[in-house]
């Protein structure tokens, strides 16, 4: 599965819980709350002032590497 800007954060955490530290490192500290789990990558990045393309590159690389 390739993660895109439209992928829901909760879905990413379900299939690849190992990515949680990436989200935490950019300030997404309430990963367990319902609102954050329902946001898309694009929405979360906009709220936290993060470049979504850079985050997506890291998330997809981590998933592909099986980390």
N, C-alpha and C positions, 0 to 999 in steps of 0.2 A: 504494500500500500504506500503510495506517495502522498505525503502531507502537503496540502495547499493552503492558501490564505483563507479558503472557505471551510476548512476542516474545523470541527468543534473541538475545543481543548479537552473536554471530557472524553471524547472518542480517542484522542491521542493518548491520554493517560491510561485508558482502558487497554489499548493494544500495546502500548510501550511505556509502562510506568517508570522505566529507567530515564525517561526524558524529564521527569519532574524537576531535577536540579537545574536544568536549563531555564525552565520557566521561573523558578525561584530566584535564579541569579539576575534576572532582569526586573525583579520587583513584583512578580505575580505570587504574592505570599498566601493568598487564600484559595489555593487550588481545590480545597475540599468543599467550598461553599457552592451552593447550587448555581448562583449567577455566573461565577467564573467558569464552571464546568460547561455552561451552555453557550459561552462566547466562542466566536470563531477566532482563528489566529489573527486575522486582520483587525478585528475589533479589539482584542486584547493588546495588540501592538500599538494601536492608535491611542488607547487609554494610557499606556505605559511609556509612550514616546520611543518605541523601539522600531527599527527597520525590519519589517516582516520578512523581506528576502534574506537578510542575514540570519534571522532566527530559523527560518525554514531550511536553510542550508545546513545549519547545525543539527536540527532535529532529524532531517532526512539522513544525514551522514551517520548519526548515532544509530538510527533504526537499521540502516543498511549494514552497518558494521556488527549489528547484533549486540551492541553494548547495553 
